Amino acid sequence: MRVAIAEDSALLRAGMARLLADEGIEVVASLGDVANVLEVVRETRPRVVIMDVRMPPTHTDEGIRAAVEIQRLDDGPAVLLLSQYVEHSYAQKLVCNARGGTGYLLKQRIGDFAEFLAALQRVGNGETVLDPDLFQQFIGSPREKRAAELLTPREHQVLELMSTGLTNMGIVNRLNISERAVEKHVTAILGKLRIPNSGESHRRVLAVLDYLRGIDRLTVDESR
């Protein structure tokens, strides 16, 4: 796998590059800002771009804006965003613009390098990966409680497992129920949350994100 890294912390950037190289992953570019990231991506053609959300000069949303531009490239690479904090709006924007592999992880995941490497491989293979804390930090909030009214307790369990990236078979093994039951629960969740057809992987992630946001459209009177 060929990857490019865009991270303003020189120490973290060098550390990631070294760890990835030890795993046989070629780091084709290492950038401290996003000024020339599109040009570099076109020249080096990495399979995945690993990018910090907050980059110079303002350290606000330069990374997410650059990621969206990368996603618009024809035959562009997958994008794995790293963030210091859970920011649902950034994850939503990244997934909604995705045409290939997409990931959004907290930087702390790099500390468990095996977990980080697994996420990188999945993103490189075209999957969508979200940090488990996107779900866990939302549990118990008023918005979560309102959104939860639409789902049964079992559907809530299935959705939480979906948020960690588990496949249907993974959910089968975790809940000890049939694959057919999981399929029915997933279909019901996607229907209740009104997730548009946009590819199975992205539909599952959009379901999680919409649920976490507790958006008003989820509380529309179902009798309509």
NORBEL-V833769 format. One line per field, one symbol per residue. psi: psi as a letter, one per 20 degrees, with the letter a starting at -180 (. if undefined). burial: 1 if it has 16 or more other ideal C-beta (glycine too) atoms within 10 Angstrom, else 0. A space follows every 10 residues. Layout:
psi: ???
burial: ???
//
This chain:
psi: qpqqpopioh ggghgggggg hhjjppoiqo qiajgkhggg ghghmrhppp pqgorqiile khghhhghhh hiqpkrrrpo qpqhronhhg ggggghjpjb ppqoqqhhhh hnhggghggg ggghjjrppq phihghiipi qhhhhghihi qrhghggggh hhhijqrghh hghhilrqhh gggggggggh ghjlpqokpg ghggghgggh ghhkqhiijq oii.
burial: 1011111100 0010011001 0000101111 1011001001 1001011111 1111100000 1111011101 1000011111 1110011101 1111101101 1111111011 0010011011 1111001111 1101101100 0001001101 1000111111 1111110100 1100101000 0100110111 0110100000 1111111111 1111100100 0000
//
